[in-house]
Amino acid sequence: MRDVRGKGLMFAIEMVDPATGAPSSPLAGQVLEAARERGLLVGKGGVHGNVLRMAPPLTLSTEEAAEGRDILLDAVRAVADQA
């Protein structure tokens, strides 16, 4: 991850190749799929297709936010372990 940015509940994570620092659309896609398999839907975008986007509903509870955080971290770790 190069950058985490956002405003309010909307935020994004920029994924880059750990070796080169170049934008990595494949890495973002792998994390997106790993998150989806765990029940968390995220979007992918950005000029290079390497940005994961989250925009939870305004009714998001603290518990749901923590669950989403844990799923996202697990997905990132799972993809990192495969590399």
N, C-alpha and C positions, 0 to 999 in steps of 0.2 A: 504494500500500500504506500502510495506517495502522499496522498492528501485525503483528509476527511473534511468536508465543508457542508454548509447549509444554513438555513434559517428556520427557526421554529421546529416543527416536526419534519419538515422536508430536509433530507440530507443526502449526500453522495460520497462515495468512496472511489478514489481513482486508483486503479490497479496498474502496476508496472512490472516489467520483468525484473526480478531481483538481481540478476547478474549485470544487466546493462542500464536499468532505469528507464528503458524505452516503454512507451505505452503498450499494454498487452491486452488486446481484445480476447485472445484465447483464454487467458487466465481469468478475466472477468466472466467469460462464459462458463468456465468450470465452476467458479464460486456461485454464480447464479443457479446452475443446475444442482449443485450440492445443497444450496439453501432450499430450493424447490422440493427436493427429495425429503427434506426435513420439515416441510410444511410452511416455509416462509417464501412469499412471492416478492421478488424485487425486479426492478427494471434495469435495462442496460442501455447506455447511450454515450454521448460525448462524440467529439470530432473523430476520435480513433476507435470508438466502440469499446472503450476500456473503463467506463464509469458505471458503477452500480448505483442505482437511485432508489431511495426509499421515501414513501409518502404515506405514512399511516393515517388512519381516520382521526378526526378531532376527538372522537370518543375513546381513544386509546387509553387504557388504564395503566397504572404503574406496573402491575403484574404482567400485562401483555407486552409492555415495552421491554421489561427484563427478559421475558421469554424470547422475544425477537432478537434482542442483543445476544443472548446465549446461542440461539440457532445460527446467527450470522457468524459469530466467533468460531463455532464448531465447524461450520462450512469452510471458512478460511483456513482453519488448522488442518482440516481433512485434505484440502487441495494442496497445501504446503507440504504435508507429509508424503503426498504422491510424487512430488517433484524430486 
